[in-house]
Structures are given as structure tokens and as C-alpha cells.
Amino acid sequence: MRLAANTGATLHLIEPLGFELDDAKLRRAGMDYRDRAVVQVHPNLEMWRAQHEGALYAFSNQGAIVYTEIAFEPGDALLFGPESVGLPDSVMHADFVTALLRIPMQPGVRSLNLANAAAVATYEAWRQNGFANI
């Protein structure tokens, strides 16, 4: 698992990460908002889950539900797997996952990259909540 993006103001990263948070390229990519970002790193999914109370939506190209069909609420979390392999089956079908969602793609295109998928889904959740500072 690489990313659980809360629809609120915190980005939760779940180890192992595929990057270093102090990497110069990462700092440059986030230079416009890095000082506003609240980031928490968790050693594993279980430790993150122990403190999360809202719905958990996992994203996969195997999801039966399109992400825009969900009514996102403040406190919901969006879970994405590594770009290379996605979420493991054990997570996609776990009882703690509220629903398995997908982002529609053009035929013949496998998926969006992780950053784009997280941005698209997180922005939709934010839009549904009136662009509130949640």
C-alpha cells in the first residue's frame, strides 16, 4: 500500500514508500503547497486503520463501482496501491474496505499513474463536499 489520502486536510502515507520524503524532486513538485500539506507516515496499514473511523474506499482497475457514484463524506479515506501492481487482493476484498472503486479509462489504457488517480478521486470528494476546508 502506498497512499491513503484522507478527503480532509491530511495525507496519510503507508510504508513501504517508493520514494523519500526529503527527495529534492519531491520538494520541487510540491513547492507551491508543501508548507500547507499535513503528512503523516504510518509503518503499516493496520496501524493506520487503528486510528481511522470513516469509510475506506479502495481504488483498483478491478473495481465495479465508478468513483463518481459514491457520496463521499468528511472523514472518508481513499486508498491506492503502488503504481506497478496496485492493491493486493487481500486488501481489495478485506472486510474493512467500504467499496472497491475504479476510475474509468479509455479502452486499451491500463490506468492513470498514482498521483493523477489520487488527484482525480480526491478532487471529486472535495467537490462533493462543496470545496469545504474539511
Secondary structure, DSSP 8 states (H G I E B T S, - for coil): --EEEESSSEEEEESS-SS-TT-HHHHHHTTTTGGG-EEEEESSHHHHHTT--S-EEEE-TT-SEEGGGS---TT-EEEE--TTT-S-HHHHT-TT-SEEEE----TT-----HHHHHHHHHHHHHHHTTT---
